[in-house]
Every structure is written in structure tokens, then in C-alpha cells.
Amino acid sequence: MKSVPVFYITFLLLACFVAAHLDGGIDVPAGNYTIDIGYDTTHLVAGRSTVVLINLLDWNGSVESRTAWIRITDATMPVFIAQLAPEPTGLYSFTTQFSHGGTYALTMRFTTPSGPIEATTVLEVHSSWSRYLIFSIILVVLFGCITYIKIRKKIKT
């Protein structure tokens, strides 16, 4: 009986670990530096909140930086702009949501003791298919119910 609470506690701890794992990301060269960008999904999907972690690296590891200016734009206008302070680990993190699928430009500018470091990269965001999936499931269930009713009526007659 005592093993049941241990099982649930272990399950909850593992679930938290899995949720914190970054599934996707890219590395962006910026002169002698690399900007490591990670996100919590394999692919960026429109309509879904995404946690983004950014780390500025050189050959020795993380580079000290005081702030990071982040801008995400689509073809027409900026969709996210922020001036971020580093976390105690040196990483920069934020959560964003893309309104539609397509190509977005991500510009990052870091303030370091040796001067500013800037880079721009492209993010590909996939269209959200979840609303179409839900709509399709509703249609299939509705079609199944109508078919069931017609078959029942045919059997009774």
C-alpha cells in the first residue's frame, strides 16, 4: 500500500522532467559566437504557446551578457519585441504564440562586455491543424450517428 504514493510521486516528478525538456531548436552563427535557440516543441506550430530558450555561446561555453533584445516579425509587422535580462543560469527565456503559419524573422542583439552581438535567423511555423482535426472528428461522429439512426429505422421497418 505504501508503494502507491511513491509511484504517483515518481510519476509526477518524471512528468515535470519530460515537460521541461526542449524538443526542437537551431544554432545560429554570429561571428565567433553561436546562438543556441531551443523550444519546447519539435516544430513551431501556429496557435500554440511555445517556450523559447536562447543562449549565447563561444568555444569556451556560455558568454556573459547583460541583456538580450529579441524581435520576431512576420512579413508585415513585428509580432514580439522584448528586452530580456538573463536568468541566473545565463539563459534568456520567453513564451510566445504565433498567430499563423509561415516564415518569421527572429533578430537577437546581446549586450556583452566586449560589445554588441547581433544575428537574424528564419523561423518556420507550421499551420495549426488542431482546429481542423476537431472539426473532422465532430463530422465523423455526426455522420456515424446519422448512419446508425438510418440503419435502426431500416431494421424496424
PyMOL commands that set and color helices and strands:
alter all, ss='L'
color gray80, all
select helices_A, chain A and resi 3-20+130-156
alter helices_A, ss='H'
color red, helices_A
select strands_A, chain A and resi 24-30+33-39+44-45+49-58+61-62+67-73+78-84+92-97+102-112+115-126
alter strands_A, ss='S'
color yellow, strands_A
deselect
rebuild
show_as cartoon
